Amino acid sequence: MKAVFALLSAAVLLCSASRAAVTTAATPQLDACNVVWTTPGTNSLDSMPLGNGDIGLNVWVEQNGDLAFYLSKTDAWTDNVGKGKGLAKLGRVRVRFDPPLAVAGEFTQRLNLHDATIEIESAIGSQKSAIILWVDANRPVIHVEAESAQARTMQVMFETLRPTPEKDLQADTLFEGQADRIVWCYRNQNKRVPALTNLTFGALMEGDGLVSAGSTALKSANAAKHHSVAVVALTAQTPTPEVWREQVERLAAQSDAVKLEDARRQHCAWWQTFWKRSWLFAAGDDDARKVTQGYALQRFVTACAGRGAYPVKFNGSIFTMDWVKREKVKGVETNYVVTADARDWGGQYWFQNTRPMYWPLLQSGDFEMLLPLFRMYQGQLPGNTRAVREFYQHDGAYFAETNPFYGNLPDIKPGEAGSYTKHYFTPILELSALMLDYFAYTGDREFARQSLLPVAEAGLKFFAQHFPRENGKLLLDPDNAIEMYWKARNPAPDIAGLRWVLGGLLTLPPDLISAGQRSQWQQLLGEIPALPTGTTNGVTVLRPAEVFDGGHNSENPELYSVYPFRHFGLGKPGLDLARATFAVRRFKTNGCWRQDGIQAALLGEAGVARSNVVFVLTRKEGQCRFPAFWAHGSDYVPDEDNGGNGVNALQLMLMQAEGRKILLLPAWPKNWDCAFKLHAPLQTTVEGKVRNGKVEDLVVTPAERRADVEVLGAR
């Protein structure tokens, strides 16, 4: 079959060149992480993901030889974002050949990570065929190219998930009378929310030698050995559907103006650069092999959805699929299919679940993928500032734990009953901490001025003016200890967050902050109460708050001073206190949004960290075929915060960096070798190998940062 696939010569040559470049830079182990299937699937649960940062595909081949894929986009918001179908698919595309793909014979479907392509090869006797799919890394275009040893015909069909309107959901619109192309869209009817009004998303599909076969299908005008299809996707707010259609037509024309070979070469170059930024390949036992593949696949999936208009959704990202939902009511189990449009926990963003995908982007060097997160929340700042002024008559702002992409704050009165997300003000502190780290890693002063400082200052003003003082100290009451303890007094997460953010701001260069700001922040820092402590079994430990209720979730807020606010850790004061707290933590769990593995790594607890990443980065959903479609857990499939936490923990087991200090092997297992390249603050990269618990071939760039590296040794 390789001879058949060689017919796609331009694609193969360019992909091979890309693979060679990546092999030189990142070791041949990347190809070992590819996913290869030798039998076709049945439905979208048997799909592979593919994407360009904004557009995503779920790709599978069915038993009858049909190639099918769901088409998604990061900004395909429907009329009611809060509901289960708030971020929807653009639709499904089906590609059918005559003679069909010979899936009953020799068959291979391969996801190539190095260039983000899916190759499909099949053969029975002389019925040999090859297909390559890729989503252009630089343009909003999906390409499907097919080659066969014998001439055949092809039919391409658009299949809607929304044939008729539902509650808070419109039907798709098909544009009639389109010559040799299919054009469709979904158009919001929501007139109450400006960000949703007239929001329109859809696609235009056309291909070489294809002619119209109705409004939803194209077919070959003649049998041929080569076929190609391009799908151009667009989301835009337009006054009419016709204006949207004109815009997507212009996009298609711009795409057509670029030679396919040039577009493919540029696509491969983008992915080559991506894989050269960083890598982490563990070896030594089967667990290390599985963790390595889980790490690489999660990084790939994040890259496929991480450069869009909005951040990655924790509950499925843009790779949701038709799902068999199982519920038990009064002892009776019911199974029913939920369409790929739907997801548990809706289309809103939950900060607690969104952040896990973003912290590890610092060490992997995928800095541009942090920007959609920063942009979305900074875009909410003006409206939130107005709401705080209206509700509480003071300055500042915060971000709600749960809100739509355009932002929204509830009017919460101090006397209101507690809940999971009321009196919950932590997100703006953690976002500020992440922004501080982004500046530390990149040195981007314009970002510090335009994004970091406005967000951090708004959050500090909110806390300083929203809460009273008691004995000269800020009294955070009522204030949730995240979702766990409601209306607590002086909760640990916010105390840790305030201290961490203020400390970080006070280290900023003099040209970024004024003397007045510095004086004001120093005064506020002096007003922040100490982290609450108590005793357990006669041992002093950190407490989740000074006063707190019995709890409503399964979280350990007292450990927020380890992560995400890193007051405690290796080489820092109070390590024994933090370790004692970790040892008696109330909830010792793995997976989903839980962060035990990250905290274990930061505390040097190598055994706990290793156990965690092995569980998390192999936690495939049983209904799905793709190994990095993580289990439903407490969220939805694929569970992206599960994968993000696993990536973060694994990186921190290998390297921890803060300020000028770089620690290698702080929680790395003795029986795991490794090849790695990771990023550190001050625009630094650290590359090397671990063999038999020792670091070899260490290269630190810039070279003068080598003096800041301390090797602790595997454990």
C-alpha positions, 0 to 999 in steps of 0.5 A: 500500500505504500506504493499507492500512497506514494501517488500522493507525492507532494503530500508525502514528500513534504510530510517526510521532510517535516518528519526528518526535521522534527526527528533531528530536533526532538528525537525519533520517539515522537513517531512512536506516539502516533496512533495507528488503527488497522480496522475501521470504526463504527461511529464517532466514538471511534474517531481521531482528533485533528485541528489547526488551533481553531477548527477541529475534526473528529475523523473515522471510517465506517464499516461500509468504507465511508469516511466521516468527520465532525467539524467544530470551531472554538467560537461556534456559540449557539443562542443559549451558551449556558445550555448543554448545546452552547458550543456546537458542531458546524456539522458532519461531512461524509465522503463516499467512494465507488468502488468504496474504500476496501476496509475488509482487506488491508486497512490502516488509519494513522494519526501523524503527530509530526505534521498533524495529518491523518492517513488512511490506506486500504487495499483488496487486490487491485482496489488500493486507495489512500487518503490524507486529511489535514486542517491548514495550520495557517488558514481556516481550511480542511483538506481531504485528498484521495488517490486510488490505483483505479479510477472511481467516483466520489460523493461528498455530503453535508449532514446537519445535526440540527434539521429542525429548531429546538428550544434555544437552538435554531435549525441550520440554513442551507443556501440553495442554488450554489453552483458546484459547492455546498454552503451552510450556516447556523445563525443565532436569533438571540437579541438580548446578548450583544455578543450573540446577536446575529452570530453566524457560523458554518462552512463552504465545501467544494472540490476539484471535479465535483458538481452539485448533487442537490443542496447537501451533496457534491459528486464526481463529474467523472471517475478519476484516480485523484480527488480533493475536497476543501472545506472553509469554515467561518464564524462572524457577526453579520447583518444578514446571512447573505453577508456571511455567505459573501465573507465565506466565499471571499475566504474560499477565494483567498484559500484557492489563491494559495497553491496547495503545495505551498499551503501544505509546506507552510502547514508542515513548517508550523507543526515542525516549529511546534514540536521543536519547542519542547518535548518530554519522552520518558522510558524505562517501563510500560508505564513510562511508555504510556505516560509519554504517549499520553503527554504527547497526545494531550499536547497535540489535542491542546494545540489543535484547539488552543489558538482560536478565538476562545479558550479550550473548553474543559468539557470536551474541547471541540472534540465532543462526539455522539455519546451513550449516556448512562443514568440510573434513576430509582435503581433503573439504568437508562442508556441513550445517545446524546448528540455531538452538539451536547456536553455536560456542564454546558457552554460556559467556562468554569475557571477551576476546570479551565486553568489546568490546560493552561499552566503547563503551556509555560514549560512547554513554551506554547505561549501563544496558546495562553493568549485566548485565555487572557484575551477572554477574561480581559475582555470581561473586565470593563463589564465586570468593573461596571457591575461591581460599581453598580452592586457594591459601590466600590472599585475593582473587579473579579471574574465569576467562577462560572460564566459565558465567554462574554462575562457576567457577574451576579449581584451577590449580597453578603447575607445571601446563602452560600453556594458552590459559586457565590462568594467565590472570588479566587479566579482573578487572583489565579489568572493574575498569577498565571499572567505574572508567570507568562511575563517571567517566561517571555519578558513581554513588557507590552503584555505586562502593561496592557494585560497583566497590570490592568487585570491584577490591579482590578482584582486587588482593588476589589479585595481591598475595597470589598472586605472590611479590616479587623485589627488592621488586617483584611477580613475576608468574610464571607468568602468561599474557600473555592467550591469546597467551603461556603462563606468561610472566614479568611479562606486559604486560597484567597490569602495565598493568592493575594500574598502571591500576586502582591509579591509578584507585582512588587518584583516587577521592573521599575519601568513597569510600575510607579512608586505610588503603586509600589507603596500601595501594594506594600501597604496592602500586603501588610494587611493580608492575614496569615495563612490559617493553621491548626493541628491534626494528630498533634501536628501543625498543618495548614487549614482551609480557612479560619472558620469553615463549614463541613464542605460541599465538594472533594477539594483541599483548599489548604493546599492552594498555597502549594499550587497554584500559589507556590508559597511552599515547595522544595528549597522554600521555608515551611516545606515540612508544614506543607508536606504534613498538610499534604499527608493528612489531606482530606481527599486523596484522589486522582483524575479530572480537575484534582491536582494531587499530582501537581502538589506532590511534584512540587513537594518532592513526593515522587511516589505520589506524583508518579502514581498520579501521572500514570493514572491520569495520562492513561485514563482513556474513556471506555466508550472511545477508541482514541487513547487520549479521549480522557474519561468522563470523570466529573466533567465530560468526554474528552475531559481536558482538565484531566489531561492538562493536569497530567501534563503539568504534573509530569513536567514538574516532576522533571523540572521546576523553575522559579525566578532564577532557580531551575531544579532538575529531577525534583520528583522524577522516578529512579527507574525512568529515563527521559529525553527532554526540552522544557522552558523556564523563566527569563526566556530560557530553555533546558534540554538534556537526557536522564539516564539511570537517575542522572542528567546527561547532555545538558544544554541550557540556553542562554548559556549563562543560565547554566549556573542557575540549574541544580540537579536534585537526583531521581527518587 
